[in-house]
Amino acid sequence: MASTPSHDPAKDDVRSEDLVTVIVIFLDEARFIREAIDSVFAQTYQHWELLLVDDGSRDQSTGIARSIADQHPDKIRYLEHAGHQNLGMSASRNLGVRHAKGKYIAFLDADDVWSPVKLEQQLAIFRAYPAAEMVLGPVQWWYSWTGNPQDLKLDFVGGLNVQPNRLIEPPELLTALLQKDTVTSTISLVRREAIVHVGGFEETFRGLYEDQAFFAKLSSTAAIYVSNTCWYKWRKHADSACSDAVSSGQYQTERLKYLMWLENYLSRRAILHDELLRTLKNQIWKCRHPSLSVGNRSWFSDRSILH
C-alpha cells in the first residue's frame, strides 16, 4: 500500500548534486524558446545540463538555440536530426535521451515555462521516495501569458484524478487517468534508467499522444509520486499541436489510435490488471460511439487534455 507522507518532502533542503538533463525539443518556436530557456536558468537547483533538440525548424529558433548553446558550452548543447530533418516529437525526445548525461531527465516544451523551484523540490521528493521512477504534479493552463486581463480569468490548474502527495503503485495512476477520459499532466522528472527500461518514446506517435504513450508504458509498471504542487505553465495558444488537432477534427481519431495501441501494448506485456483493462475497453467503446456517451459531450469539452 502506498503511504501518505507526514511531511512535505518538496520542502527538504537540497544537498544532492545529481546531474539533471533538461531536454527542450522545438519546431519553429522562435517566439517562445528564450522564455523557456530562461526558466531553466532561473532554477534554484543549478546542477543541470540543457539539450536543445531541433526537430527541423525553419524559423529563427535554430539560430537562437545555436547562439545560446555557443554562449554556454559548459551547460547547453544543440542537437538536431541528420540533415536537419523533421522526425516528430517522440524521435526528438529520444535523441535527447540518447545524449543525456544526467541521472534524471526533465522535459520542457519550448513554448512553456517552469516554476523556479521545480527541480529542487522534485529532487527532494526522489530522495524521500527512492522507489519512485517519476515525479509529477498538476499543470497550469496558462492563458494570461498574453497580458490580456480577460485571459487572466481563464487560467486554472488541472487535477490528476488521484489523491496527491503519495507514491502510487502501478497501474493505479494509468487506470485513474483513463477513467477521467482526459487529464492534465506532464512527463515531469524521470529517472533516466526508467526511460531506457521501457524503450523510450513511441516514434509512431507524432504530435498528439506521444507523451501519453510513453506515460502509459511507464505508469503501467513503475511507481510514480504524484504531488499537488504545480511546477509547470502550459502556454495555451492557437498554434499548439493540441489546438491544431481539435480545430481539424482529428482529436477523436488520434485518441482512438492511442487507446488501440495501449490495448495491444498491455496485451503484449501481459499486464492483465482487471480494473485497468475494463476501464480501457470502456474508453475505446466511448471513443467509437461518441454520440452515445453521457450527455453527448465531445472529448475536448472537458478542459483537461494531457499535455
RORO-562180 format. One line per 10 residues: number of its first residue (from 1); for each residue x, y, z of N, C-alpha, C. Coordinates in steps of 0.05 Angstrom, whole numbers, padded with zeros to 5 digits. Example, Ala and Ser with C-alpha at 12.3 -4.5 7.8 and 13.67 -1.06 7.14 Angstrom:
% RORO-562180
1> 00264:-00114:00156:00246:-00090:00156:00264:-00066:00156 | 00257:-00045:00142:00273:-00021:00143:00258:00001:00157
% end
This chain:
% RORO-562180
1> 00017:-00024:00000:00000:00000:00000:00017:00025:00000 | 00010:00044:-00017:00025:00070:-00017:00017:00086:00007 | 00036:00099:00019:00030:00114:00044:00031:00144:00039 | 00016:00158:00055:00015:00187:00053:00037:00198:00071 | 00054:00216:00062:00076:00226:00078:00066:00244:00101 | 00081:00244:00123:00073:00261:00145:00085:00289:00142 | 00102:00293:00122:00113:00319:00117:00114:00323:00087 | 00120:00347:00080:00122:00354:00051:00151:00351:00043 | 00159:00330:00028:00187:00326:00021:00197:00347:00002 | 00180:00361:-00012:00188:00382:-00031:00201:00406:-00016
11> 00197:00407:00011:00208:00429:00026:00235:00422:00039 | 00244:00397:00035:00270:00389:00046:00293:00405:00032 | 00315:00409:00047:00338:00422:00035:00350:00404:00013 | 00360:00416:-00008:00373:00401:-00029:00402:00399:-00024 | 00412:00375:-00020:00441:00371:-00016:00453:00354:-00038 | 00436:00339:-00052:00446:00321:-00073:00457:00338:-00096 | 00478:00327:-00109:00488:00340:-00133:00485:00323:-00157 | 00463:00308:-00158:00457:00291:-00181:00452:00309:-00205 | 00464:00302:-00228:00460:00318:-00252:00433:00313:-00264 | 00419:00334:-00271:00393:00333:-00285:00397:00341:-00314
21> 00389:00325:-00333:00389:00333:-00361:00361:00344:-00368 | 00361:00369:-00376:00336:00382:-00385:00335:00379:-00416 | 00313:00369:-00426:00310:00366:-00455:00288:00384:-00465 | 00295:00403:-00482:00275:00421:-00495:00275:00414:-00524 | 00253:00402:-00534:00251:00398:-00563:00235:00421:-00574 | 00242:00428:-00599:00228:00451:-00611:00226:00449:-00641 | 00205:00461:-00652:00200:00463:-00680:00187:00490:-00685 | 00203:00508:-00697:00193:00535:-00703:00180:00549:-00679 | 00196:00552:-00658:00187:00564:-00633:00203:00590:-00627 | 00209:00606:-00647:00225:00630:-00643:00212:00649:-00624
31> 00185:00649:-00623:00171:00668:-00606:00176:00662:-00576 | 00179:00637:-00569:00177:00629:-00541:00202:00616:-00529 | 00220:00606:-00546:00241:00589:-00536:00259:00602:-00516 | 00264:00628:-00519:00281:00642:-00500:00269:00642:-00472 | 00243:00645:-00471:00229:00646:-00445:00231:00618:-00431 | 00228:00597:-00447:00231:00570:-00436:00259:00566:-00425 | 00279:00574:-00440:00307:00571:-00431:00312:00588:-00406 | 00301:00612:-00406:00305:00629:-00382:00294:00616:-00357 | 00272:00601:-00360:00260:00588:-00336:00278:00565:-00326 | 00295:00554:-00344:00314:00534:-00335:00337:00548:-00320
41> 00347:00570:-00331:00368:00585:-00318:00359:00595:-00291 | 00333:00600:-00287:00323:00611:-00262:00320:00590:-00240 | 00326:00565:-00246:00322:00544:-00226:00340:00548:-00201 | 00329:00543:-00178:00344:00544:-00153:00364:00521:-00151 | 00359:00499:-00165:00378:00477:-00167:00393:00481:-00193 | 00419:00484:-00192:00434:00492:-00216:00452:00470:-00228 | 00451:00445:-00217:00468:00424:-00228:00453:00410:-00250 | 00450:00424:-00273:00436:00413:-00296:00451:00418:-00321 | 00445:00402:-00342:00453:00408:-00369:00428:00411:-00386 | 00430:00426:-00407:00406:00432:-00424:00412:00423:-00452
51> 00395:00405:-00463:00397:00396:-00490:00375:00409:-00506 | 00382:00425:-00526:00363:00438:-00544:00361:00421:-00569 | 00338:00407:-00573:00336:00388:-00595:00318:00400:-00616 | 00330:00405:-00639:00316:00418:-00662:00303:00397:-00679 | 00277:00399:-00683:00263:00380:-00699:00258:00390:-00727 | 00279:00402:-00739:00277:00412:-00766:00265:00439:-00769 | 00270:00457:-00751:00258:00484:-00752:00266:00499:-00777 | 00247:00516:-00786:00252:00533:-00810:00251:00563:-00803 | 00247:00569:-00778:00246:00597:-00770:00272:00604:-00755 | 00272:00625:-00740:00296:00635:-00727:00303:00619:-00702
61> 00286:00600:-00694:00292:00586:-00669:00318:00569:-00671 | 00325:00560:-00695:00350:00545:-00698:00374:00564:-00691 | 00374:00588:-00702:00395:00607:-00696:00396:00615:-00667 | 00372:00619:-00655:00371:00626:-00627:00383:00604:-00610 | 00375:00579:-00615:00385:00556:-00599:00415:00553:-00602 | 00425:00554:-00627:00454:00552:-00631:00469:00574:-00617 | 00459:00598:-00618:00473:00621:-00606:00474:00617:-00575 | 00452:00609:-00563:00452:00606:-00534:00470:00583:-00526 | 00470:00561:-00542:00488:00539:-00536:00517:00547:-00538 | 00524:00564:-00558:00551:00574:-00561:00560:00591:-00538
71> 00541:00606:-00527:00547:00624:-00504:00551:00609:-00478 | 00540:00584:-00476:00542:00569:-00451:00550:00540:-00458 | 00573:00536:-00469:00581:00509:-00477:00585:00489:-00454 | 00588:00500:-00430:00591:00482:-00407:00564:00472:-00396 | 00542:00485:-00405:00516:00478:-00395:00496:00469:-00417 | 00500:00478:-00441:00480:00474:-00462:00492:00462:-00487 | 00477:00442:-00499:00485:00431:-00524:00461:00432:-00544 | 00468:00438:-00569:00448:00438:-00590:00449:00411:-00605 | 00426:00399:-00610:00424:00374:-00625:00403:00377:-00647 | 00408:00361:-00668:00388:00360:-00690:00390:00333:-00703
81> 00369:00326:-00718:00369:00301:-00733:00387:00304:-00758 | 00396:00282:-00768:00413:00283:-00793:00398:00297:-00815 | 00413:00315:-00828:00401:00331:-00850:00380:00350:-00841 | 00380:00357:-00815:00360:00376:-00804:00331:00367:-00810 | 00327:00341:-00808:00301:00330:-00814:00280:00336:-00792 | 00255:00336:-00799:00233:00337:-00781:00222:00308:-00776 | 00229:00296:-00753:00222:00269:-00748:00200:00266:-00726 | 00191:00288:-00715:00170:00286:-00695:00180:00289:-00667 | 00161:00293:-00649:00167:00299:-00621:00179:00274:-00607 | 00169:00250:-00612:00179:00227:-00599:00208:00221:-00607
91> 00214:00223:-00633:00241:00219:-00642:00260:00240:-00631 | 00250:00264:-00628:00267:00286:-00617:00273:00281:-00588 | 00253:00273:-00573:00257:00267:-00544:00277:00243:-00542 | 00274:00223:-00559:00292:00200:-00557:00321:00208:-00564 | 00324:00227:-00583:00351:00237:-00590:00363:00250:-00565 | 00347:00266:-00551:00357:00279:-00527:00365:00259:-00505 | 00348:00238:-00502:00354:00218:-00481:00380:00204:-00488 | 00385:00197:-00513:00409:00183:-00521:00434:00200:-00515 | 00432:00226:-00515:00455:00243:-00510:00456:00253:-00481 | 00437:00245:-00464:00435:00255:-00437:00457:00243:-00419
101> 00468:00260:-00402:00488:00251:-00383:00477:00249:-00354 | 00453:00260:-00350:00442:00262:-00323:00430:00236:-00313 | 00429:00234:-00287:00415:00211:-00274:00385:00215:-00277 | 00376:00240:-00277:00348:00247:-00280:00345:00263:-00306 | 00321:00260:-00318:00315:00275:-00342:00289:00290:-00338 | 00289:00316:-00346:00266:00333:-00344:00259:00343:-00372 | 00234:00343:-00379:00225:00352:-00405:00210:00378:-00403 | 00217:00396:-00421:00203:00422:-00422:00198:00429:-00451 | 00173:00434:-00458:00167:00443:-00485:00176:00471:-00489 | 00183:00478:-00514:00196:00504:-00519:00177:00528:-00517
111> 00152:00523:-00515:00133:00545:-00511:00122:00547:-00483 | 00133:00531:-00464:00123:00530:-00437:00145:00540:-00418 | 00138:00542:-00392:00158:00551:-00372:00154:00536:-00346 | 00176:00535:-00330:00176:00522:-00304:00175:00542:-00281 | 00166:00533:-00259:00170:00547:-00233:00199:00546:-00226 | 00211:00566:-00214:00239:00566:-00207:00247:00544:-00188 | 00229:00533:-00172:00235:00513:-00152:00229:00485:-00162 | 00223:00481:-00187:00214:00455:-00197:00235:00434:-00192 | 00260:00437:-00201:00280:00416:-00199:00287:00411:-00169 | 00290:00433:-00154:00297:00430:-00126:00276:00413:-00111
121> 00251:00419:-00114:00230:00406:-00100:00226:00377:-00110 | 00228:00373:-00135:00224:00346:-00146:00246:00327:-00138 | 00271:00337:-00138:00293:00321:-00129:00291:00314:-00099 | 00280:00332:-00083:00276:00326:-00055:00256:00303:-00052 | 00236:00302:-00069:00216:00281:-00068:00229:00254:-00076 | 00247:00255:-00096:00261:00230:-00103:00277:00219:-00080 | 00290:00237:-00065:00306:00228:-00042:00289:00216:-00020 | 00265:00228:-00017:00247:00218:00004:00233:00192:-00005 | 00230:00188:-00031:00217:00164:-00041:00234:00151:-00062 | 00255:00136:-00054:00274:00124:-00073:00261:00104:-00091
131> 00237:00094:-00085:00224:00074:-00103:00211:00088:-00127 | 00208:00114:-00126:00194:00129:-00147:00211:00129:-00173 | 00199:00125:-00195:00212:00127:-00221:00207:00154:-00235 | 00185:00167:-00226:00178:00193:-00237:00164:00209:-00216 | 00167:00236:-00217:00153:00254:-00200:00137:00273:-00218 | 00112:00277:-00212:00096:00295:-00229:00076:00310:-00211 | 00065:00331:-00223:00045:00347:-00210:00026:00359:-00230 | 00005:00373:-00221:-00014:00385:-00239:-00002:00407:-00255 | -00015:00415:-00277:-00005:00435:-00296:-00024:00459:-00296 | -00012:00483:-00298:-00028:00507:-00301:-00034:00512:-00330
141> -00059:00514:-00337:-00067:00522:-00364:-00063:00553:-00365 | -00043:00561:-00381:-00033:00588:-00379:-00043:00605:-00403 | -00065:00619:-00399:-00076:00636:-00420:-00066:00665:-00416 | -00059:00672:-00391:-00052:00700:-00385:-00025:00709:-00395 | -00010:00691:-00408:00016:00699:-00419:00013:00722:-00439 | -00011:00725:-00450:-00016:00746:-00470:-00015:00774:-00458 | -00019:00776:-00431:-00021:00802:-00418:-00049:00814:-00420 | -00067:00800:-00432:-00095:00809:-00434:-00109:00803:-00408 | -00121:00824:-00395:-00135:00819:-00370:-00157:00798:-00372 | -00170:00796:-00395:-00191:00777:-00398:-00180:00748:-00397
151> -00156:00745:-00407:-00144:00718:-00408:-00136:00709:-00380 | -00130:00728:-00362:-00123:00721:-00335:-00145:00705:-00321 | -00170:00711:-00328:-00193:00697:-00317:-00195:00668:-00326 | -00181:00661:-00348:-00182:00634:-00359:-00162:00615:-00346 | -00141:00625:-00333:-00121:00608:-00322:-00133:00589:-00301 | -00124:00565:-00301:-00131:00546:-00280:-00111:00523:-00279 | -00111:00509:-00256:-00093:00486:-00252:-00110:00461:-00254 | -00104:00443:-00272:-00119:00418:-00276:-00111:00397:-00255 | -00131:00381:-00247:-00126:00359:-00228:-00117:00334:-00242 | -00110:00314:-00226:-00099:00288:-00236:-00116:00264:-00230
161> -00140:00268:-00218:-00159:00247:-00213:-00149:00226:-00193 | -00129:00233:-00177:-00119:00215:-00156:-00113:00231:-00131 | -00113:00218:-00108:-00105:00232:-00084:-00075:00238:-00086 | -00067:00263:-00083:-00039:00270:-00087:-00022:00267:-00063 | 00004:00274:-00065:00024:00274:-00044:00029:00245:-00033 | 00032:00227:-00052:00037:00199:-00045:00050:00185:-00068 | 00063:00162:-00062:00074:00145:-00082:00052:00126:-00091 | 00048:00125:-00117:00026:00109:-00129:00038:00085:-00143 | 00030:00061:-00135:00039:00037:-00148:00024:00031:-00174 | 00038:00018:-00193:00025:00012:-00218:00004:-00010:-00215
171> -00017:-00009:-00233:-00023:00012:-00253:-00044:00031:-00244 | -00045:00038:-00218:-00067:00054:-00207:-00069:00081:-00222 | -00046:00094:-00226:-00047:00121:-00238:-00057:00119:-00267 | -00048:00100:-00282:-00057:00097:-00310:-00087:00092:-00311 | -00097:00075:-00293:-00125:00070:-00292:-00141:00095:-00286 | -00132:00110:-00266:-00146:00134:-00257:-00147:00155:-00279 | -00125:00158:-00294:-00124:00178:-00316:-00142:00170:-00338 | -00144:00144:-00344:-00162:00134:-00365:-00191:00139:-00357 | -00197:00135:-00331:-00224:00138:-00322:-00235:00166:-00325 | -00217:00185:-00324:-00225:00213:-00327:-00228:00221:-00356
181> -00223:00203:-00374:-00223:00208:-00403:-00200:00224:-00412 | -00198:00249:-00402:-00175:00266:-00409:-00166:00281:-00384 | -00140:00284:-00381:-00128:00295:-00357:-00105:00314:-00365 | -00096:00329:-00345:-00074:00347:-00350:-00050:00339:-00333 | -00027:00334:-00346:-00002:00328:-00333:00021:00333:-00352 | 00045:00330:-00342:00068:00330:-00360:00087:00308:-00351 | 00103:00298:-00370:00124:00280:-00362:00145:00297:-00348 | 00145:00297:-00322:00158:00318:-00307:00188:00312:-00302 | 00195:00297:-00282:00222:00290:-00277:00224:00259:-00274 | 00241:00247:-00290:00242:00218:-00292:00270:00208:-00289
191> 00273:00185:-00276:00300:00172:-00276:00307:00163:-00304 | 00331:00169:-00312:00340:00162:-00339:00338:00132:-00344 | 00345:00116:-00324:00345:00087:-00328:00316:00077:-00332 | 00296:00091:-00321:00269:00082:-00325:00260:00087:-00354 | 00269:00109:-00366:00263:00115:-00394:00275:00094:-00412 | 00300:00087:-00406:00313:00067:-00422:00300:00040:-00419 | 00291:00033:-00395:00279:00007:-00389:00254:00003:-00405 | 00238:00023:-00409:00212:00020:-00424:00216:00025:-00454 | 00240:00030:-00463:00245:00033:-00491:00240:00061:-00502 | 00239:00081:-00485:00236:00109:-00494:00209:00115:-00504
201> 00208:00136:-00521:00183:00145:-00532:00175:00130:-00558 | 00149:00127:-00563:00139:00113:-00586:00140:00132:-00610 | 00157:00126:-00629:00161:00144:-00652:00139:00143:-00673 | 00121:00124:-00670:00097:00123:-00688:00077:00145:-00681 | 00079:00156:-00657:00062:00178:-00648:00076:00204:-00654 | 00064:00222:-00670:00075:00247:-00677:00055:00270:-00670 | 00063:00287:-00652:00045:00310:-00646:00027:00305:-00622 | 00007:00288:-00626:-00012:00281:-00604:-00006:00254:-00593 | -00009:00252:-00567:-00007:00226:-00552:00021:00215:-00551 | 00041:00229:-00561:00068:00218:-00558:00076:00218:-00529
211> 00068:00237:-00513:00075:00237:-00485:00057:00218:-00470 | 00032:00215:-00478:00014:00196:-00464:00023:00167:-00469 | 00032:00161:-00493:00041:00134:-00498:00065:00127:-00480 | 00084:00145:-00478:00107:00140:-00460:00097:00138:-00431 | 00080:00156:-00423:00070:00156:-00396:00056:00129:-00390 | 00041:00119:-00409:00027:00093:-00405:00047:00071:-00401 | 00068:00071:-00417:00089:00050:-00414:00101:00050:-00386 | 00107:00074:-00377:00120:00077:-00351:00100:00071:-00328 | 00077:00083:-00329:00058:00081:-00306:00045:00054:-00304 | 00047:00038:-00325:00036:00011:-00324:00053:-00008:-00308
221> 00079:00000:-00303:00097:-00019:-00289:00113:-00005:-00267 | 00114:00021:-00266:00131:00035:-00247:00116:00052:-00226 | 00128:00055:-00203:00116:00072:-00182:00121:00101:-00188 | 00101:00118:-00184:00103:00147:-00191:00093:00163:-00167 | 00109:00184:-00160:00100:00202:-00139:00084:00224:-00151 | 00059:00228:-00141:00042:00249:-00151:00039:00271:-00129 | 00048:00295:-00136:00046:00317:-00118:00022:00335:-00124 | 00014:00352:-00106:-00007:00371:-00112:00005:00398:-00118 | 00032:00400:-00121:00046:00425:-00127:00047:00428:-00158 | 00040:00452:-00167:00042:00458:-00195:00069:00471:-00201
231> 00084:00459:-00219:00111:00469:-00226:00112:00478:-00256 | 00090:00474:-00270:00092:00476:-00300:00070:00494:-00310 | 00077:00513:-00327:00057:00530:-00341:00055:00521:-00370 | 00032:00512:-00378:00027:00503:-00406:00015:00526:-00421 | 00030:00538:-00439:00021:00561:-00454:00000:00553:-00474 | -00024:00565:-00471:-00046:00559:-00489:-00046:00579:-00512 | -00043:00569:-00536:-00044:00586:-00560:-00053:00570:-00584 | -00062:00584:-00605:-00075:00571:-00628:-00056:00554:-00644 | -00029:00557:-00641:-00010:00542:-00657:-00001:00515:-00645 | -00012:00508:-00622:-00003:00484:-00609:-00014:00459:-00624
241> 00000:00436:-00620:-00009:00411:-00633:-00037:00403:-00625 | -00043:00408:-00599:-00070:00400:-00590:-00091:00418:-00603 | -00086:00444:-00604:-00105:00462:-00616:-00109:00455:-00646 | -00087:00448:-00659:-00090:00441:-00688:-00107:00416:-00691 | -00104:00396:-00673:-00120:00372:-00675:-00149:00377:-00670 | -00155:00394:-00650:-00183:00400:-00644:-00196:00415:-00668 | -00182:00435:-00678:-00193:00451:-00700:-00197:00435:-00726 | -00180:00415:-00730:-00181:00399:-00755:-00200:00375:-00752 | -00210:00371:-00728:-00228:00348:-00723:-00213:00321:-00720 | -00187:00322:-00716:-00171:00297:-00714:-00168:00287:-00685
251> -00177:00302:-00666:-00171:00294:-00638:-00182:00267:-00631 | -00208:00262:-00637:-00220:00237:-00630:-00207:00214:-00645 | -00200:00218:-00670:-00186:00197:-00686:-00160:00190:-00673 | -00145:00210:-00664:-00119:00205:-00652:-00122:00192:-00624 | -00143:00199:-00610:-00148:00186:-00584:-00153:00156:-00588 | -00170:00150:-00607:-00176:00121:-00612:-00151:00106:-00620 | -00134:00118:-00637:-00109:00106:-00644:-00092:00100:-00620 | -00091:00119:-00601:-00076:00115:-00577:-00087:00093:-00560 | -00114:00092:-00556:-00126:00072:-00540:-00122:00044:-00551 | -00124:00041:-00578:-00119:00015:-00590:-00090:00007:-00587
261> -00072:00026:-00590:-00044:00020:-00585:-00040:00010:-00557 | -00052:00024:-00537:-00049:00017:-00509:-00060:-00011:-00504 | -00082:-00018:-00515:-00093:-00045:-00512:-00074:-00066:-00522 | -00062:-00061:-00545:-00043:-00080:-00556:-00017:-00081:-00539 | -00008:-00058:-00529:00016:-00057:-00513:00012:-00073:-00487 | -00010:-00069:-00474:-00015:-00083:-00449:-00017:-00113:-00453 | -00029:-00121:-00476:-00031:-00150:-00482:-00004:-00162:-00487 | 00013:-00148:-00502:00039:-00158:-00508:00057:-00160:-00483 | 00053:-00142:-00464:00068:-00142:-00440:00056:-00159:-00418 | 00033:-00172:-00424:00019:-00189:-00405:00012:-00174:-00379
271> 00003:-00149:-00382:-00006:-00133:-00360:-00036:-00136:-00358 | -00045:-00154:-00340:-00072:-00164:-00340:-00088:-00154:-00316 | -00086:-00129:-00310:-00099:-00117:-00287:-00129:-00113:-00294 | -00147:-00125:-00279:-00175:-00125:-00286:-00187:-00097:-00289 | -00183:-00080:-00269:-00195:-00054:-00270:-00184:-00037:-00293 | -00158:-00039:-00297:-00145:-00024:-00319:-00157:-00033:-00346 | -00159:-00059:-00351:-00169:-00069:-00376:-00198:-00062:-00380 | -00214:-00064:-00359:-00242:-00057:-00360:-00245:-00027:-00367 | -00229:-00010:-00354:-00231:00018:-00359:-00223:00025:-00388 | -00202:00012:-00398:-00192:00016:-00425:-00214:00008:-00445
281> -00226:-00015:-00442:-00247:-00024:-00460:-00270:-00004:-00461 | -00277:00006:-00438:-00298:00026:-00436:-00291:00051:-00451 | -00266:00060:-00449:-00258:00084:-00463:-00257:00080:-00493 | -00249:00056:-00502:-00250:00050:-00530:-00278:00051:-00541 | -00296:00040:-00526:-00324:00040:-00535:-00335:00068:-00537 | -00329:00085:-00516:-00339:00112:-00517:-00327:00128:-00540 | -00302:00122:-00546:-00289:00137:-00568:-00301:00128:-00595 | -00309:00103:-00597:-00321:00094:-00622:-00350:00102:-00625 | -00363:00108:-00602:-00391:00116:-00602:-00395:00142:-00587 | -00384:00164:-00597:-00385:00189:-00581:-00413:00199:-00578
291> -00431:00193:-00597:-00459:00203:-00595:-00474:00189:-00574 | -00464:00166:-00564:-00478:00151:-00543:-00466:00156:-00516 | -00445:00171:-00514:-00433:00176:-00488:-00450:00195:-00472 | -00446:00195:-00445:-00463:00211:-00427:-00464:00240:-00435 | -00488:00250:-00439:-00490:00279:-00445:-00481:00286:-00473 | -00473:00267:-00489:-00463:00272:-00516:-00441:00293:-00516 | -00424:00292:-00496:-00402:00312:-00493:-00379:00305:-00510 | -00367:00324:-00524:-00344:00319:-00540:-00320:00314:-00522 | -00299:00301:-00534:-00276:00293:-00518:-00260:00317:-00508 | -00263:00340:-00521:-00246:00363:-00512:-00263:00385:-00499
301> -00288:00379:-00493:-00304:00399:-00478:-00295:00400:-00449 | -00285:00377:-00438:-00273:00378:-00412:-00245:00391:-00415 | -00239:00412:-00400:-00215:00427:-00404:-00191:00413:-00392 | -00187:00388:-00397:-00166:00373:-00384:-00152:00353:-00402 | -00140:00363:-00424:-00126:00345:-00442:-00097:00342:-00434 | -00088:00317:-00433:-00060:00312:-00425:-00041:00326:-00443 | -00021:00339:-00431:-00001:00353:-00447:00024:00336:-00449
% end
